Amino acid sequence: MRIETINNLADFDRVAPRWQALFALDPEAHVFVCPRWLRDWYEVTPYRWQVLAARGRDDGDYLGFCPLAPTRLSRFGVGLHSVLYLGGKPLADYTGFVCHPEHTGVVVRAFGAHIRERMSWDRFRPLHVMHSGYRAFFDALADPHARCREDAGTPCPRIELPATWDTYVNEVLSSNARSNLRRGLRRIEGLRGFRATLAACDDSLEHIDALLRMWQQRWGALSSCDADRYRWMYRLAIEDGRLWLRMLWDGSTPVAGVAAFLEPVHRAFCYHVSGFNPDYQKYSPGRNVLSYCIRDAIENHYRVFDFLLGGEAYKREFFGATDRFAHSLTVDRRGLRHRVRRKLAQWLIPPPVAANRADPGQVAT
């Protein structure tokens, strides 16, 4: 197995067709390792990035891709502590890799061995890996000169969607959830100025800004740069047909909204962020806009509604979701140089402010 490193957009574009072909072959590939999603993110991310590409011997075909995000904490221009992450964090919920399904074990072990033996870092944090190859990957990182701590898996609820909305309501939901859903939709649709819209190219910014205002009202303000990155990613995805932004209104007043990334190859509808107007809390706006989106997903023939990260009870109790788990690991190198740099970073650099994406799945119920 040969590992190549890709760290510029020209090389990324060169391998993207093969990456997309592997993405279609890998049944466990998710939207956040799709080359089209990552290409948009790499256009705007302030963080460094690179991609490991696995090939067969003698320049054989590509068998896997592993996106990485190297960071270096510094003070006064002096590098103190280097941390390596997987994938498109912090905007991506999941991380992982894309592999040819007949070579998954070999490919992910090669990625792990390359990261362990060939790359410079003090700490490696593969967070929220969503792929069954995670165990072989984690095992390949094992090193007597490093300390490995595996976190408990993070719940990631999802709904296996039936063919029709009526089947979902009558067979997936409990009788109590079914009654609450119907009653909630009747109440909000009874608003005098009620209307439901989908963002399109010509009004995408209106929808995006309304959603981000409501989201920040609940979770705290984004920096202007971070807000611009969300607008860029969402606008590009809407124009390319890869983002579903459903909004509920009372006249010209936004009531609730949801943005969901679409993964058309494996037919996954991936709920990313939501927001609601607190003035309408008595109408359960969060649950109602999610009900609209689940119906949208079914009517557009998606197979999975993925709530992404977050094991909130309402996803199971109200919407009938079942849990999968994303897996995380922290690897700290033990050598004296690594320990000193880690201590210096702790003393000289304040801890980062938690990102709004820390709990992306929570909505008002």
VEXDREN-2710 file (C-alpha; in Angstrom, 1 decimal):
% VEXDREN-2710
k/r/px/py/pz
1/MET/0.0/0.0/0.0
2/ARG/1.3/3.4/-0.9
3/ILE/0.1/6.6/0.8
4/GLU/0.2/9.9/-1.0
5/THR/-0.5/13.3/0.7
6/ILE/-2.8/15.9/-1.0
7/ASN/-2.6/19.4/0.4
8/ASN/-3.7/21.8/-2.4
9/LEU/-6.9/22.3/-4.3
10/ALA/-5.3/21.4/-7.7
11/ASP/-4.3/18.0/-6.5
12/PHE/-7.6/17.6/-4.7
13/ASP/-9.5/18.3/-8.0
14/ARG/-7.3/15.8/-9.8
15/VAL/-8.3/12.9/-7.5
16/ALA/-11.9/14.0/-6.9
17/PRO/-13.5/11.9/-9.6
18/ARG/-11.8/8.7/-8.3
19/TRP/-12.8/9.7/-4.7
20/GLN/-16.4/10.2/-5.8
21/ALA/-16.4/6.8/-7.4
22/LEU/-15.0/5.2/-4.2
23/PHE/-17.6/7.1/-2.2
24/ALA/-20.4/5.5/-4.2
25/LEU/-18.9/2.0/-3.6
26/ASP/-18.4/2.4/0.1
27/PRO/-21.8/1.7/1.8
28/GLU/-20.6/3.5/5.0
29/ALA/-19.5/6.7/3.4
30/HIS/-21.3/9.8/4.8
31/VAL/-21.8/13.3/3.6
32/PHE/-18.9/14.7/5.5
33/VAL/-16.3/12.6/3.7
34/CYS/-17.9/13.4/0.3
35/PRO/-15.3/15.2/-1.9
36/ARG/-17.9/17.8/-3.0
37/TRP/-18.7/18.7/0.6
38/LEU/-15.1/18.8/1.6
39/ARG/-14.1/20.9/-1.5
40/ASP/-16.6/23.6/-0.4
41/TRP/-15.2/23.5/3.1
42/TYR/-11.6/23.7/2.0
43/GLU/-12.5/26.9/0.1
44/VAL/-13.3/28.7/3.3
45/THR/-11.8/26.9/6.3
46/PRO/-9.3/29.0/8.2
47/TYR/-7.6/25.7/9.3
48/ARG/-4.9/23.8/7.5
49/TRP/-6.0/20.6/5.8
50/GLN/-4.5/17.6/3.9
51/VAL/-5.8/14.3/2.6
52/LEU/-4.1/10.9/2.7
53/ALA/-4.8/8.9/-0.4
54/ALA/-4.1/5.1/-0.4
55/ARG/-3.1/3.4/-3.6
56/GLY/-2.2/-0.1/-4.5
57/ARG/1.4/-1.0/-5.2
58/ASP/3.2/0.3/-8.3
59/ASP/0.9/3.3/-8.6
60/GLY/-2.2/1.2/-8.6
61/ASP/-5.7/2.6/-8.4
62/TYR/-6.9/4.6/-5.4
63/LEU/-8.4/2.5/-2.7
64/GLY/-9.1/5.0/0.0
65/PHE/-9.1/8.7/1.2
66/CYS/-8.6/10.0/4.7
67/PRO/-9.1/13.8/5.3
68/LEU/-7.0/15.4/8.0
69/ALA/-6.8/18.8/9.8
70/PRO/-3.4/19.5/11.3
71/THR/-3.2/22.4/13.8
72/ARG/-0.4/24.0/15.7
73/LEU/-0.8/26.1/18.9
74/SER/1.7/28.9/19.0
75/ARG/2.7/31.8/21.2
76/PHE/4.8/34.8/20.0
77/GLY/5.4/32.9/16.7
78/VAL/6.8/29.8/18.5
79/GLY/5.1/26.5/17.8
80/LEU/4.2/24.9/21.1
81/HIS/1.9/22.0/20.6
82/SER/0.6/20.3/17.4
83/VAL/-2.8/18.6/17.3
84/LEU/-4.0/16.5/14.4
85/TYR/-7.7/16.0/13.7
86/LEU/-9.7/14.0/11.2
87/GLY/-11.9/15.5/8.5
88/GLY/-13.9/18.7/8.3
89/LYS/-14.2/19.7/11.9
90/PRO/-15.7/21.8/13.4
91/LEU/-18.5/22.2/10.7
92/ALA/-18.7/18.4/10.1
93/ASP/-20.5/16.3/12.7
94/TYR/-18.9/13.0/11.6
95/THR/-15.4/12.2/10.5
96/GLY/-13.9/9.1/8.9
97/PHE/-12.6/7.8/5.6
98/VAL/-13.7/6.5/2.3
99/CYS/-12.5/3.0/1.4
100/HIS/-13.0/0.4/-1.3
101/PRO/-15.2/-2.1/0.5
102/GLU/-13.0/-5.1/-0.5
103/HIS/-9.9/-3.5/1.1
104/THR/-11.2/-1.6/4.1
105/GLY/-9.1/-3.3/6.7
106/VAL/-5.9/-3.0/4.8
107/VAL/-6.5/0.6/3.9
108/VAL/-7.5/2.0/7.3
109/ARG/-4.5/0.1/8.9
110/ALA/-2.2/1.7/6.4
111/PHE/-3.7/5.2/7.2
112/GLY/-3.2/4.5/10.9
113/ALA/0.4/3.3/10.5
114/HIS/1.3/6.3/8.3
115/ILE/-0.2/8.8/10.9
116/ARG/1.7/7.0/13.7
117/GLU/5.1/6.6/12.0
118/ARG/5.4/9.3/9.4
119/MET/3.6/12.4/10.7
120/SER/4.6/14.9/13.3
121/TRP/2.1/15.7/16.0
122/ASP/1.9/15.8/19.8
123/ARG/-1.8/14.8/20.1
124/PHE/-4.0/13.0/17.6
125/ARG/-7.8/13.4/18.0
126/PRO/-9.9/11.3/15.6
127/LEU/-13.3/12.5/16.8
128/HIS/-16.8/11.1/16.0
129/VAL/-15.6/8.5/13.5
130/MET/-18.5/7.0/11.7
131/HIS/-17.3/3.9/9.9
132/SER/-17.0/0.3/10.9
133/GLY/-13.3/0.4/10.0
134/TYR/-12.7/2.6/13.1
135/ARG/-11.5/-0.3/15.2
136/ALA/-8.8/-1.4/12.8
137/PHE/-7.8/2.3/12.4
138/PHE/-7.6/2.8/16.2
139/ASP/-5.6/-0.4/16.7
140/ALA/-3.1/0.7/14.1
141/LEU/-2.4/3.9/16.1
142/ALA/-1.4/1.8/19.2
143/ASP/2.1/2.7/20.2
144/PRO/4.1/1.9/23.4
145/HIS/5.3/5.5/23.4
146/ALA/1.9/7.0/23.4
147/ARG/-1.2/7.1/25.6
148/CYS/-4.5/6.2/24.0
149/ARG/-7.9/7.0/25.5
150/GLU/-11.0/5.9/23.7
151/ASP/-14.2/7.8/24.6
152/ALA/-17.6/6.2/25.0
153/GLY/-19.4/6.2/21.7
154/THR/-21.6/9.2/20.9
155/PRO/-25.2/8.4/20.1
156/CYS/-26.2/9.4/16.6
157/PRO/-29.9/8.7/16.1
158/ARG/-31.4/8.0/12.7
159/ILE/-34.6/6.9/11.2
160/GLU/-34.8/4.2/8.5
161/LEU/-37.5/5.8/6.4
162/PRO/-40.4/3.8/4.9
163/ALA/-41.8/4.5/1.5
164/THR/-44.7/6.7/2.5
165/TRP/-45.5/9.3/5.2
166/ASP/-48.6/7.5/6.3
167/THR/-46.5/4.3/6.9
168/TYR/-44.1/6.3/9.0
169/VAL/-46.8/7.9/11.1
170/ASN/-48.8/4.8/11.6
171/GLU/-46.1/2.1/11.9
172/VAL/-42.9/3.8/13.1
173/LEU/-44.3/6.2/15.7
174/SER/-45.9/5.2/18.9
175/SER/-49.6/6.0/19.4
176/ASN/-48.7/8.8/21.8
177/ALA/-46.1/10.3/19.4
178/ARG/-48.5/10.0/16.5
179/SER/-51.2/11.9/18.4
180/ASN/-48.8/14.6/19.5
181/LEU/-47.4/15.0/16.0
182/ARG/-50.8/15.5/14.4
183/ARG/-52.0/17.8/17.2
184/GLY/-48.8/19.9/16.9
185/LEU/-49.1/20.3/13.1
186/ARG/-52.7/21.3/13.4
187/ARG/-51.9/24.0/15.9
188/ILE/-49.0/25.6/14.0
189/GLU/-50.8/25.4/10.7
190/GLY/-53.7/27.2/12.3
191/LEU/-51.7/30.4/12.6
192/ARG/-53.4/33.0/10.5
193/GLY/-50.2/33.8/8.5
194/PHE/-48.8/30.3/8.4
195/ARG/-46.7/29.3/5.4
196/ALA/-43.9/26.8/4.8
197/THR/-41.1/27.5/2.3
198/LEU/-38.0/25.8/0.9
199/ALA/-34.9/27.9/0.2
200/ALA/-34.1/28.2/-3.5
201/CYS/-31.2/29.9/-5.3
202/ASP/-33.0/33.2/-5.6
203/ASP/-34.0/33.5/-1.9
204/SER/-31.3/31.4/-0.3
205/LEU/-29.7/34.2/1.7
206/GLU/-33.0/35.3/3.2
207/HIS/-33.6/31.8/4.4
208/ILE/-30.0/31.3/5.6
209/ASP/-29.9/34.5/7.5
210/ALA/-33.3/33.9/9.2
211/LEU/-32.1/30.4/10.3
212/LEU/-28.8/31.6/11.6
213/ARG/-30.4/34.4/13.6
214/MET/-32.7/32.0/15.3
215/TRP/-29.9/29.4/15.9
216/GLN/-27.6/32.0/17.4
217/GLN/-30.4/33.4/19.6
218/ARG/-30.5/29.9/21.3
219/TRP/-26.8/28.9/21.2
220/GLY/-24.9/32.1/21.2
221/ALA/-23.5/34.5/18.6
222/LEU/-21.0/33.3/15.9
223/SER/-18.1/35.5/15.0
224/SER/-18.7/37.3/11.7
225/CYS/-16.1/35.1/10.0
226/ASP/-17.8/31.9/11.2
227/ALA/-21.2/33.2/10.2
228/ASP/-19.8/34.0/6.7
229/ARG/-18.5/30.4/6.4
230/TYR/-21.9/29.0/7.2
231/ARG/-23.5/31.3/4.6
232/TRP/-20.9/30.2/2.0
233/MET/-21.3/26.5/2.7
234/TYR/-25.1/26.7/2.8
235/ARG/-25.5/28.9/-0.3
236/LEU/-23.2/26.7/-2.4
237/ALA/-25.0/23.6/-1.3
238/ILE/-28.4/25.1/-2.0
239/GLU/-27.3/26.1/-5.5
240/ASP/-25.9/22.6/-6.1
241/GLY/-29.0/20.9/-4.7
242/ARG/-27.2/19.4/-1.7
243/LEU/-28.9/21.4/1.1
244/TRP/-32.5/21.3/2.2
245/LEU/-33.5/24.4/4.1
246/ARG/-37.1/24.3/5.3
247/MET/-38.6/27.3/7.0
248/LEU/-42.0/27.9/8.7
249/TRP/-43.3/31.4/8.9
250/ASP/-46.1/33.5/10.4
251/GLY/-46.6/36.0/7.6
252/SER/-43.1/37.6/7.3
253/THR/-42.0/36.4/10.7
254/PRO/-39.8/33.3/10.8
255/VAL/-41.1/30.7/13.3
256/ALA/-38.6/27.8/12.8
257/GLY/-36.2/26.4/10.3
258/VAL/-33.9/23.4/9.6
259/ALA/-30.9/23.0/7.4
260/ALA/-30.1/19.5/6.3
261/PHE/-27.3/18.3/4.0
262/LEU/-28.4/15.9/1.3
263/GLU/-26.4/12.9/0.4
264/PRO/-28.0/11.6/-2.8
265/VAL/-25.7/8.6/-3.5
266/HIS/-26.7/6.7/-0.3
267/ARG/-30.0/8.6/0.0
268/ALA/-29.3/10.2/3.4
269/PHE/-31.1/13.3/4.7
270/CYS/-28.7/14.8/7.3
271/TYR/-30.2/17.3/9.8
272/HIS/-27.4/19.8/10.5
273/VAL/-28.8/22.8/12.4
274/SER/-32.2/24.2/13.5
275/GLY/-33.5/27.3/15.0
276/PHE/-36.8/28.6/16.3
277/ASN/-38.4/31.9/17.3
278/PRO/-39.0/31.8/21.1
279/ASP/-42.1/33.9/20.8
280/TYR/-43.7/30.8/19.3
281/GLN/-42.5/28.3/21.8
282/LYS/-46.0/27.2/22.8
283/TYR/-46.5/25.9/19.2
284/SER/-43.5/23.4/19.6
285/PRO/-41.8/24.9/16.5
286/GLY/-38.7/22.7/16.7
287/ARG/-40.7/19.5/16.6
288/ASN/-43.0/20.7/13.9
289/VAL/-40.3/21.9/11.5
290/LEU/-38.6/18.5/11.9
291/SER/-41.8/16.7/11.2
292/TYR/-42.0/18.7/7.9
293/CYS/-38.4/17.7/7.1
294/ILE/-39.0/14.0/7.8
295/ARG/-42.0/14.2/5.4
296/ASP/-39.9/16.0/2.9
297/ALA/-37.3/13.2/3.1
298/ILE/-39.8/10.5/2.6
299/GLU/-41.5/12.2/-0.3
300/ASN/-38.2/12.7/-2.0
301/HIS/-37.3/9.0/-1.6
302/TYR/-34.5/9.3/0.9
303/ARG/-33.8/6.1/2.8
304/VAL/-32.4/7.5/6.0
305/PHE/-33.1/10.6/8.1
306/ASP/-29.9/11.2/10.1
307/PHE/-30.0/13.3/13.2
308/LEU/-26.2/13.3/13.3
309/LEU/-24.6/13.9/16.7
310/GLY/-26.6/14.0/19.9
311/GLY/-28.6/11.4/21.8
312/GLU/-31.5/13.6/23.0
313/ALA/-34.5/11.5/24.0
314/TYR/-37.0/13.3/21.8
315/LYS/-35.3/11.9/18.7
316/ARG/-36.2/8.3/19.8
317/GLU/-39.4/8.9/21.8
318/PHE/-41.1/11.4/19.5
319/PHE/-39.7/10.6/16.1
320/GLY/-38.9/6.8/16.4
321/ALA/-35.2/7.1/15.8
322/THR/-32.7/4.4/16.7
323/ASP/-29.1/4.9/17.8
324/ARG/-25.8/4.3/16.0
325/PHE/-22.6/5.4/17.7
326/ALA/-19.7/7.5/16.5
327/HIS/-16.3/6.7/18.1
328/SER/-13.5/9.0/19.3
329/LEU/-9.9/8.5/20.4
330/THR/-7.2/10.7/21.9
331/VAL/-3.6/9.8/21.4
332/ASP/-0.9/11.7/23.4
333/ARG/2.7/11.0/22.6
334/ARG/4.7/10.3/25.8
335/GLY/8.2/11.6/24.9
336/LEU/9.8/14.4/27.0
337/ARG/9.6/16.8/24.1
338/HIS/5.9/16.1/23.6
339/ARG/5.1/16.4/27.4
340/VAL/7.0/19.7/27.7
341/ARG/5.2/21.2/24.6
342/ARG/1.8/20.0/26.0
343/LYS/2.5/21.7/29.4
344/LEU/3.7/24.9/27.7
345/ALA/0.5/25.0/25.7
346/GLN/-1.6/24.5/28.9
347/TRP/0.2/27.4/30.7
348/LEU/0.5/29.9/27.9
349/ILE/-2.6/29.5/25.8
350/PRO/-6.1/29.9/27.2
351/PRO/-8.6/27.0/26.5
352/PRO/-10.6/27.6/23.4
353/VAL/-14.2/28.7/23.6
354/ALA/-16.6/25.8/23.0
355/ALA/-18.1/25.9/19.5
356/ASN/-21.8/26.2/18.8
357/ARG/-21.6/22.9/17.0
358/ALA/-20.9/21.1/20.4
359/ASP/-24.6/20.0/20.6
360/PRO/-26.0/20.4/17.1
361/GLY/-29.0/18.3/17.4
362/GLN/-31.0/20.0/20.1
363/VAL/-34.2/21.7/19.3
364/ALA/-37.1/23.0/21.2
365/THR/-39.8/20.5/21.9
END
